[in-house]
Amino acid sequence: MSNLTNFLTEINVKLEDVLLDPNNPRFAELGEEAIVVPYNRYKEEKIQKQAYDRMKDKNFDVVELRDTIKSLGFLPMDRIVVSKWEINDSNKYVTIEGNRRIAALKWLIELHEIGRETFTQEQLDNFKKLNVLLLDNKIAPEEAKLILPGLRHISGIKAWGPYQQAKVVHTLRSSGKSPQEAAQSVGLKTRRANLLWRSYLALEQMKNDEEYSEHTNPKQYSYFEEVFNKPNMRNWLKWDDIKKEFTENERLREFYSWIVSELNEDGELMEPKLPKAISIRDLAVFINDDFAMNSFRGHKGSLVKAMATYESEHKEQWQPIIKVAENALAGLTPDSLRSITVEDIEVIYKLKSRVEQVIADFTKLTGRNCA
C-alpha cells in the first residue's frame, strides 16, 4: 500500500457534522454480533442515537475520557480521522478513527445543554470546532479504513479486544494480503496475527453449524484462542490449515456443547461444562486420558471431577509437574510480566491458593510445620 499520508488532508469540521460509525468494531465487545447498518442510513437520528448510547457502555471507558476532556480540554494530540459521507452532497463526515473521542465530546455538549454542566464559550468552541484528518474516499484503498484504527487500537491506546483484532486480520487476509502483510498492516507479529486468524475462522465454523449457529457469539472467540494455544487440543479437533477448519466433526460438536449454556430436564439454564475460556487449559491436561474424559462426559461430570480422576491415576507424576510450574514462574521476565493478562494472573492466584491449601492440609494431618 502507498504511504497513508498521501490519502489524508487536514480540515476543520463542526462536531455536529461528524457521525459516529454505527458499525464500529468495538460493539462486538458487548458480546453481540452486530447487524450491519447500510452506509446510506448512517445519518438517521435513531441510528446515531443507538451508536452514541452504545459507545457510553462502561466497556469503552468513554466516561473516563469525557472527564479527562472536561478537566484538560480537548487536546488533538492524536488526530481524529474521518471520511466524507458521500450521500446527496451531504456536509457530514463518518468517523474512521476516534469514535470514543467523538462520543465523549457529544456527551459533554449534551450535559451542557441539559444544565448538568456549564462550560464557557471558549470551552464549547474547543469541543465543537475540530481539526481532523480527512481520508480521501476516492483514492484511498478500502483497507485503509481498517489499517488506520488498527494501528492505534491493536497495538496502541485502548486496545481492541482479541475478537476485533482477529476480525481485522481476517478481513485484510480475505482482501488478498499475505499473512505477513496483514500482520504488518496493523502492527502485529505474524505469529500472533496467524493465531487470531485461525481462531476467527474456528468461531465462524461454529457460527455456520446448523445446530449451534444460534448459540454462537463473539465472546466465545477466546475459547478457540485457547484451543490453538494447546497443541493437543488443536490436534484432538484436527485443525486443517488448507480447509481452514476443524475436521473432527463429532468431537467438534461435543466441544461446542461444552461451551454453550443448555437447558436441563427441568427447563433451567445450566452453566457450560467449560464456564470460561481458560477452562481449556485444564481440559488440555486430560483430553487424551480415557478415564478422565469419561468422568468429564458423564451426566454430572465437571472439570473438577475429571481433574480429580486424572490426578488419582497419575499421582506419581505430581512432583515433575510442580517443578515445571516452578521453573515456568521463575522464567517470567519483566517483559513477560508486562504483557501478562488478567486471566493469566487468575491462574497464578489459583495455583497460589492450591499450594497454601496443600500446606495447610499437610500441617493439619501430620502436625509438622513446613515453614
Residue pairs with C-beta under 8 A, 6 or more apart in sequence:
1 141
1 143
1 144
1 147
1 185
4 140
4 144
4 147
4 148
6 139
7 135
7 136
7 139
7 140
7 144
8 81
8 133
8 134
8 135
8 136
9 133
9 134
9 136
10 79
10 131
10 132
10 133
10 134
11 131
11 132
11 133
11 134
12 129
12 130
12 131
12 132
13 82
13 93
13 130
13 132
14 128
14 129
14 130
15 102
15 105
15 106
15 109
15 127
15 128
15 129
15 130
16 128
17 91
17 92
17 93
18 80
18 82
18 92
18 93
18 94
18 95
18 102
18 130
18 132
19 42
19 43
19 48
19 85
19 92
19 93
19 94
19 95
20 48
20 51
20 52
20 55
20 95
20 99
20 102
20 103
20 106
21 42
21 51
21 94
21 95
21 96
21 99
22 37
22 42
22 47
22 48
22 50
22 51
23 34
23 36
23 37
24 51
24 54
24 55
24 99
25 149
25 160
25 164
25 167
25 168
26 55
26 60
26 99
26 100
26 160
26 164
27 34
27 54
28 34
28 161
28 163
28 164
28 167
28 218
29 59
29 60
29 161
29 163
29 164
29 218
30 54
30 57
30 59
31 217
31 218
31 219
32 217
32 218
33 207
33 216
33 217
33 218
37 47
39 87
40 87
41 47
42 48
42 85
42 87
42 92
42 94
43 85
43 87
43 90
43 92
52 103
52 106
55 62
55 99
55 100
55 103
56 62
56 63
56 103
56 107
60 100
60 103
60 158
61 100
61 158
62 100
62 103
62 104
62 107
65 100
65 101
65 104
66 104
66 107
66 108
69 101
69 104
69 105
69 108
69 127
70 108
70 117
73 123
73 126
74 101
74 105
74 126
74 127
74 130
76 130
76 131
76 132
78 98
78 152
78 157
79 98
79 131
79 132
79 133
80 95
80 97
80 98
80 101
80 102
80 130
80 132
80 133
81 95
81 96
81 97
81 98
81 132
81 133
81 134
81 135
81 148
81 149
82 93
82 94
82 95
82 96
82 98
82 132
82 133
82 134
82 135
83 93
83 94
83 96
83 134
83 135
83 136
83 137
83 145
84 90
84 92
84 93
84 94
84 134
84 137
85 92
85 93
85 94
86 137
93 132
93 134
95 102
96 135
96 145
96 148
96 149
97 148
97 149
97 152
98 132
100 158
105 127
105 128
105 130
108 117
108 119
108 127
109 124
109 127
109 128
111 117
112 118
112 119
112 124
119 127
135 144
135 145
135 148
142 175
143 171
143 172
143 175
143 177
143 185
146 168
146 171
146 172
146 185
146 186
147 172
147 185
147 186
150 160
150 165
150 168
150 185
150 186
150 187
151 185
151 186
151 187
153 159
153 160
153 164
154 160
154 165
154 168
154 186
154 187
154 188
155 186
155 187
155 188
156 187
160 168
162 196
162 199
162 221
162 222
162 225
163 200
163 203
163 218
163 219
163 221
163 222
165 186
165 188
165 196
166 196
166 197
166 199
166 200
166 221
167 200
168 186
169 182
169 183
169 186
169 188
169 193
169 196
169 197
169 200
170 196
170 197
170 200
170 201
172 181
172 182
172 185
172 186
173 179
173 182
173 197
177 185
179 190
179 193
179 194
179 197
180 190
182 193
182 197
183 189
183 190
183 192
183 193
183 194
186 193
188 196
195 225
195 228
195 229
196 225
198 224
198 228
198 239
198 241
199 221
199 224
199 225
199 227
199 228
200 221
201 244
201 245
202 224
202 227
202 228
202 239
202 245
202 246
203 216
203 218
203 220
203 221
203 224
205 245
205 246
205 252
206 212
206 213
206 216
206 220
206 256
207 213
207 216
209 216
209 253
209 256
211 253
211 256
212 253
212 256
212 260
215 256
215 260
215 261
220 259
220 260
222 277
223 259
223 274
223 277
223 280
225 277
226 233
226 277
226 278
226 280
226 281
227 233
227 234
227 237
227 280
228 234
228 239
229 280
230 280
230 281
230 284
232 284
232 287
232 288
233 280
233 283
233 284
233 287
236 248
236 251
236 287
236 288
237 246
237 248
237 251
237 252
237 255
238 246
238 247
238 248
238 251
239 245
239 246
239 247
240 246
240 247
246 252
254 297
257 273
258 272
258 273
258 274
259 272
259 273
259 274
260 272
261 269
261 270
261 271
261 272
262 269
262 270
262 272
263 269
263 270
264 270
273 296
273 301
273 302
273 303
274 280
274 283
274 303
276 343
277 343
278 343
278 346
278 347
279 303
281 347
282 303
282 307
283 296
283 303
285 307
285 310
286 292
286 293
286 296
286 306
286 307
286 309
286 310
287 293
289 310
289 313
291 309
291 310
291 313
292 306
292 307
292 309
292 310
292 313
293 306
295 301
295 305
295 306
295 308
295 309
296 302
296 303
296 305
296 306
298 305
311 318
325 351
329 348
332 340
359 370
362 368
362 370
363 369
363 370
